[in-house]
Amino acid sequence: MSLMVIRPGGAEVRVRPRVKLNTYFYKEVILDNAITGIGATGQQAADPDIVYDPVNKRYLVYFFANVGGSSETYVAESRDLFRMKFLAKAIPKGPSGAFDSVHAEKADVILYNNVYYLFYSGKDGTRSRIGVATSTDGVTFTKHPSNPILEDPEGTGYLDAPTVIRWKDGNFYMWAYNGNGKNVIFKTTPDQFPLGWTRIGDLEDPRFSILSTDAYYDEELDRILLLANIFYPRPSGVGEPARTGMLALYVCEEPLKCVYHGTLLTSLPRDTRSYPLRYCQQNVFAPSIIKVDSGRYVILFNCTEDGSTASERVFRMDLGVEDEQTLHIIGTYTTSTSPEMFSVLRLPPGTKAILKHAMIYAYAGTPSELYVWEGEPTAGRDQVIAWVSGTRLEFNNRITINEEHLGIAIKGTPPISIAYSFELTIKPAHDVI
């Protein structure tokens, strides 16, 4: 017996039931006012960051909330990254005149030599700079006397949302958004850490802005997984767009060699009415990633509800599959416009697919073009895999699908009716990186 799932385009997807597909999902609101009791407005729980506490066998989740117009950093604990228990305020804003006198937010925490180092964005109403604080228990922190420890080397006055890892060479690396649509990359050595940062390069893309990021070095893969909050189109000026709405994945062989691997999650359609999905209609951003098992990761991220009373809450998404599985996709489709594009499969986050066989046959109407594509179901954001100017397209080549969607495009005078069949193997991303 097979498991049958309906996909866009009316396709029937048969999945062998012996393998569990671990795709992304929204289980519930992980953090908001109802859980923390902080009583924040707008930003109830924003920019989460996850660290595992090996002594107490728990996850510590850091986030900021805005109360009375100022954002401060808080911490909660969890055993399973579903149920959260609010603990305390970890970093308060500073006194008048301090670099963090207005906001102390967007924390990134790294555990090194039994000390928790919390890097955060400090804002004084004019500039955004990076500070650091330390703790022995992950809950009670002391701000470093050298704060702020970093500001934008390009002189924008804006350096925000740091993420820090220790890489296999023993050095520490930081990515931080500088307000110009890119992340500046810094490096420091163990003997200077948490100070001594030197700029070594940038993470940027001409197509879009790269805002807040979160990096995780997976020793098993020997790769850095870097989640990025991206924004189309790339805005002008220094600052952060009011609405972002896409999470992307980069895979890095080393800190200065990161390759874009596509979008993991975008804002949901605005007509969504179900709870809690309705909170993800306008803004999806601020990711944090942690490995929970071989080939499996948990991502916490923010969603914002459509409308002027939008509030930021933390949700959970899973990344990866537990094993390889085969998909057989069959279906029919009739066009109403030309050209017409549709997705037959949306790949689960953290996976890659090998397309083994594809067939498209127009049994009614006369198409001028048929083609199989990967990417996004929007003209200009798709990549042609195979094309024909006839009524039948078929191939048996093994093709790696790297993008989020696999689909079909049809050109010609509508209506055109097609039947199609695909056979694919889906694997965890680490099998094909």
C-alpha positions in Angstrom: 0.0 0.0 0.0 1.3 3.5 -0.9 0.8 6.9 0.7 -0.9 9.2 -1.8 -0.5 13.0 -1.6 -2.2 15.6 -3.9 0.3 18.1 -5.3 -0.2 21.3 -7.5 -1.4 20.5 -11.0 -3.5 17.6 -9.9 -0.6 15.2 -9.7 -0.8 12.0 -7.6 2.4 11.4 -5.6 3.0 7.9 -4.4 5.6 7.7 -1.6 6.9 4.3 -0.4 5.6 4.2 3.2 8.7 2.6 4.6 10.5 6.0 4.7 9.4 9.0 6.7 9.7 12.3 4.9 10.7 15.0 7.4 9.5 18.1 5.7 8.9 21.6 7.0 5.8 22.2 9.1 4.2 24.7 11.5 3.4 22.8 14.6 2.3 25.8 16.8 3.4 29.1 18.0 6.6 28.3 19.9 7.1 31.7 21.6 4.7 34.7 22.0 3.2 36.8 24.8 1.0 33.8 25.9 4.1 31.8 26.7 6.5 34.4 28.0 4.0 36.7 29.7 6.2 39.7 28.9 3.4 41.7 27.4 5.4 43.0 24.5 3.8 44.9 21.7 4.5 44.2 18.0 7.7 42.3 18.6 6.4 39.7 21.1 9.3 37.3 20.4 11.7 38.1 17.6 15.0 36.9 16.2 15.3 33.5 18.0 18.7 31.8 18.6 19.2 28.3 19.8 22.1 26.9 21.9 22.3 23.4 23.5 23.2 23.4 27.2 25.0 20.0 27.7 25.2 20.3 31.5 21.4 20.6 32.0 20.5 18.7 28.8 18.3 21.5 27.5 18.0 23.9 24.7 18.3 27.6 25.5 16.4 29.9 23.2 17.2 33.6 23.1 14.9 36.2 21.6 14.1 39.9 21.9 10.8 41.5 22.8 9.8 45.1 22.6 8.2 46.5 25.8 7.6 50.3 26.0 9.4 51.0 22.8 12.7 49.4 23.7 13.8 45.9 22.7 15.7 43.7 25.2 17.0 40.1 25.1 15.3 37.3 26.9 15.9 33.6 27.3 13.6 30.5 27.5 14.4 26.8 27.9 13.1 23.7 26.1 13.7 20.0 26.1 12.2 19.3 22.7 12.1 22.8 20.9 8.3 22.7 21.0 7.3 23.4 24.6 9.0 26.5 26.0 9.5 27.7 29.6 10.3 31.4 30.0 13.3 32.0 32.2 14.6 35.5 32.5 15.8 38.7 30.8 19.3 38.0 29.6 20.4 41.4 28.3 18.7 44.7 29.3 19.1 47.9 27.4 21.9 50.1 28.6 21.7 53.4 30.5 21.4 56.8 28.8 24.4 57.5 26.6 25.3 53.8 26.2 25.7 52.2 22.8 22.7 50.0 23.6 20.6 52.6 25.4 17.5 52.1 23.1 17.7 48.4 22.0 19.7 45.3 23.0 18.5 42.8 20.5 19.2 40.1 17.9 21.4 37.8 20.0 23.6 35.0 18.8 25.1 32.8 21.4 28.1 30.4 21.2 29.3 28.1 24.0 33.1 28.0 24.2 35.2 26.6 27.0 32.1 26.4 29.3 31.3 30.0 28.8 28.3 31.4 26.9 29.2 34.4 24.7 26.2 36.4 23.7 26.8 38.7 20.7 24.0 41.2 20.1 23.0 44.4 18.3 23.1 47.6 20.4 21.2 50.7 19.2 21.3 54.2 20.7 18.8 55.7 18.3 21.4 56.8 15.8 23.8 53.9 15.2 23.7 50.1 15.4 26.8 48.3 16.7 27.8 44.9 18.0 28.3 44.1 21.7 29.1 41.0 23.6 28.2 39.6 27.1 29.3 36.4 28.9 27.7 33.9 31.3 28.6 30.7 33.0 25.0 29.4 33.1 23.5 30.8 29.9 20.9 32.8 31.8 22.7 35.6 33.8 25.0 37.6 31.6 27.6 40.3 32.2 28.2 42.9 29.4 31.8 43.2 28.3 33.6 46.4 29.4 34.9 46.9 25.8 31.5 47.2 24.3 30.8 48.1 21.5 33.3 45.6 20.1 32.4 46.2 16.4 30.9 48.8 14.1 30.5 48.8 10.3 33.9 49.1 8.6 32.2 50.9 5.7 31.1 53.8 7.9 27.4 53.3 7.5 26.8 53.4 11.2 24.8 50.2 10.9 26.1 46.8 11.9 23.4 44.4 13.0 22.3 40.8 13.6 25.6 39.0 14.2 26.1 35.2 13.9 29.3 33.5 15.2 30.8 30.1 14.7 34.0 28.4 15.5 35.3 26.7 12.4 37.6 23.6 12.0 40.7 25.8 11.7 40.1 26.8 15.3 39.3 30.4 14.5 36.0 32.3 15.0 34.0 33.8 12.2 31.2 36.3 12.3 28.6 37.4 9.7 26.8 40.7 10.4 24.3 42.8 8.3 25.7 46.2 7.4 22.5 47.8 6.1 23.7 47.9 2.5 22.1 44.6 1.5 25.0 42.4 2.4 26.7 40.7 5.4 30.3 41.6 6.4 32.4 38.6 7.4 34.9 39.0 10.3 37.5 36.7 11.8 39.3 36.4 15.1 41.7 34.0 16.8 41.1 31.9 20.0 43.6 34.0 21.9 41.7 37.2 21.1 38.2 36.0 21.2 35.6 37.5 21.8 37.5 40.6 20.6 40.1 41.2 17.8 37.7 40.9 14.9 39.1 41.7 11.4 37.1 42.0 8.2 38.0 39.3 5.7 35.2 39.6 3.1 31.5 39.9 2.3 28.5 37.7 1.7 26.3 39.4 -1.0 24.3 38.7 -4.1 23.4 41.1 -6.9 19.8 39.8 -7.1 18.7 40.4 -3.5 19.6 41.8 -0.1 21.0 39.4 2.5 19.8 40.6 5.9 20.0 38.6 9.2 21.8 35.2 9.0 22.5 32.2 11.2 25.5 29.9 10.6 26.0 26.4 11.9 29.2 24.4 11.3 28.3 20.7 10.9 31.4 18.6 11.6 29.8 15.5 10.2 29.2 17.2 6.8 32.3 19.4 7.1 30.1 22.2 5.8 28.7 25.4 7.2 24.9 25.7 6.8 24.0 29.4 6.6 20.4 30.4 6.7 19.8 33.9 5.3 16.8 36.3 5.5 16.7 37.6 1.9 14.7 40.4 0.3 13.7 41.0 -3.3 14.5 43.4 -4.8 17.7 44.7 -3.3 16.6 48.0 -1.6 18.5 51.3 -1.8 19.8 53.2 1.3 21.0 51.9 4.6 18.7 50.1 6.9 16.4 47.1 7.2 13.3 46.7 4.9 10.0 46.8 6.8 8.9 43.5 5.2 11.3 40.7 4.1 9.6 37.3 3.8 12.0 34.7 2.5 14.5 32.3 4.1 17.3 31.0 1.9 19.9 28.3 2.4 23.7 28.7 1.7 26.1 25.8 2.0 29.7 26.9 2.6 32.9 24.8 2.1 34.6 27.5 4.1 33.5 30.9 5.5 34.4 32.7 2.3 33.0 30.1 -0.1 29.2 30.0 0.3 26.9 28.8 -2.5 23.2 29.7 -2.6 21.0 26.6 -2.5 17.6 28.2 -2.9 14.7 29.4 -0.9 13.4 27.3 2.1 10.3 29.2 3.0 8.4 32.2 1.8 5.3 34.1 3.0 2.1 32.2 2.7 -0.9 33.3 0.5 -2.8 36.1 2.2 -6.1 34.2 2.0 -4.9 31.7 4.5 -7.3 31.6 7.4 -6.1 28.7 9.6 -4.4 29.2 12.9 -1.5 29.5 13.2 -0.6 29.7 9.5 -2.3 33.1 9.2 0.6 34.6 11.1 3.0 33.9 8.2 1.2 35.9 5.5 3.5 38.9 5.2 6.9 38.4 6.8 9.1 35.3 7.2 12.5 36.1 8.6 15.2 35.8 11.4 16.2 32.1 11.3 18.1 30.1 13.8 19.3 26.5 13.1 20.6 23.7 15.3 21.4 20.1 14.5 19.3 17.5 16.5 20.3 14.3 14.8 22.4 13.1 11.8 21.0 14.8 8.7 18.2 16.5 10.8 18.0 20.1 11.9 15.5 22.4 13.6 14.9 25.9 12.5 13.1 28.6 14.5 12.0 31.7 12.7 9.6 34.6 12.8 6.4 35.1 11.1 4.3 38.3 10.9 0.6 38.5 10.4 -0.7 40.7 7.5 -2.1 44.0 8.6 -1.1 47.1 10.6 -1.4 45.3 14.0 1.2 42.7 13.0 3.0 40.9 15.8 6.2 38.8 15.5 6.0 35.2 16.9 8.4 32.3 16.8 7.6 29.2 14.7 9.4 26.0 14.1 10.5 24.3 10.8 12.3 20.9 10.4 15.1 20.4 7.8 16.1 17.1 6.3 14.9 13.6 5.6 15.8 10.5 7.4 16.4 8.3 4.4 16.3 8.1 0.6 12.9 7.7 -1.0 11.4 7.3 -4.4 8.6 9.4 -5.8 6.3 8.5 -8.7 4.3 11.5 -9.8 1.5 11.2 -12.4 -1.2 13.6 -13.4 -3.0 15.6 -16.0 -3.4 19.3 -16.6 -5.3 21.6 -18.9 -4.1 25.1 -19.7 -6.3 28.3 -19.7 -3.6 30.8 -20.6 -0.3 30.8 -22.5 2.3 30.4 -21.4 1.3 28.5 -18.3 3.6 27.2 -15.6 2.9 25.0 -12.7 4.8 23.1 -10.0 4.5 19.3 -9.8 6.6 19.0 -6.7 8.0 21.3 -4.0 11.1 19.7 -2.5 11.2 19.4 1.2 13.8 21.7 2.8 17.2 20.1 3.3 16.7 17.7 0.5 18.0 17.2 -3.1 16.3 15.2 -5.8 17.6 13.1 -8.7 15.2 13.1 -11.6 15.4 9.7 -13.3 12.6 9.8 -15.8 10.1 12.5 -17.2 7.4 12.3 -19.8 4.9 14.9 -20.9 2.3 14.1 -23.6 -0.2 16.6 -25.1 -3.3 14.5 -25.9 -5.5 17.5 -26.8 -4.5 20.8 -28.4 -1.3 21.7 -30.1 1.5 23.1 -27.9 4.2 25.2 -29.5 6.5 24.4 -26.5 6.7 22.0 -23.7 9.5 22.1 -21.1 10.5 20.8 -17.7 11.9 23.4 -15.3 13.3 23.8 -11.8 13.4 27.0 -9.7 10.3 29.1 -9.0 7.0 29.0 -10.9 7.5 32.5 -12.3 8.9 33.5 -15.7 12.5 34.5 -15.3 13.0 32.6 -12.1 12.9 29.1 -13.7 15.7 27.1 -15.3 14.9 24.9 -18.3 15.9 21.2 -17.8 14.5 19.8 -21.1 12.5 21.4 -24.0 10.6 20.3 -27.1 8.6 22.1 -29.7 6.2 19.3 -30.2 3.5 17.3 -28.5 5.7 14.9 -26.6 8.7 15.2 -24.3 10.5 12.3 -22.7 13.9 11.7 -21.3 15.7 9.2 -18.9 18.8 11.2 -17.9 19.7 11.4 -14.3 19.5 15.1 -13.4 20.1 16.6 -10.0 17.4 19.1 -8.9 18.9 21.8 -6.8 16.0 24.3 -6.6 12.8 24.3 -4.6 10.3 23.5 -7.3 10.1 21.0 -10.2 7.5 21.9 -12.8 6.1 22.0 -16.3 5.6 25.0 -18.7 3.3 24.9 -21.7 3.0 27.4 -24.6 0.4 27.4 -27.3 -3.2 28.3 -27.9 -5.3 27.1 -25.0 -6.8 24.8 -24.0 -4.0 22.3 -24.2 -4.4 19.1 -22.1 -1.4 17.1 -21.1 -0.6 13.9 -19.2 2.7 13.6 -17.4 4.8 11.2 -15.4 8.0 11.8 -13.3 10.2 9.4 -11.3 12.6 10.9 -8.7 14.8 9.9 -5.8 14.8 12.3 -2.9 17.8 12.3 -0.6 19.0 14.3 2.5 20.9 17.3 1.3 24.1 16.1 2.9 24.2 13.1 0.6 24.5 15.2 -2.5 26.3 18.4 -1.2 
